[in-house]
Structures are given as C-alpha cells and as structure tokens.
Amino acid sequence: MSAVVKKVSQAKRKDPLIDFASLATVGRQASKAARERALENGVSFTFAQHGMIKRRHPDGRTEIIRPMANTHDFPTLEQDLCRD
C-alpha cells in the first residue's frame, strides 16, 4: 500500500535584500520594535520627523533637538543601499 503525497506548487519568493518594498517593511517593523523596547526599558530614542531631529523620552515627552539639514537631499532606501 503506497501513501499519497500531496503536491504543493512552488512560488518564487522575493529576496528581502533585493526587493526594496519588502526590505522597507522589515525595516519599519524592526524600528517599531526597537522603539517599543527602548521605552519599556526606560531609554530615550532619537528619530527624524517632519524635517526635525527629535528625542522621545520614556515619560512620553518629545524634545526637539534641531532641524534637519538638507531634507531635500535625504536619500531613498534604494539610493542608500546601492551606493558604490
């Protein structure tokens, strides 16, 4: 008596290091997790938002550090990763 083996179709998966949309999603998830861990452990973190460098403290305060220089020259993820 032979066992029946179900065939499963294989789909080519995108490599997240080549597919920039997937890489950006992974990066956002990792960044969010890091921010949450920092706050849970009582540590401030620094981030960029609306052309400003800001620091968020564990007590919920957000401090503006300074304006970003050259926000128009900020590279995209693809430009940043594909430098020679």
Secondary structure, DSSP 4 states (H G I P E B T S, - for coil): -PPP-------PPPPTTT-HHHHHHHHHHHHHHHHHHHHHTT--EEEEETTEEEEE-TTS-EEEEEEPS-GGGPPPHHHHHT--
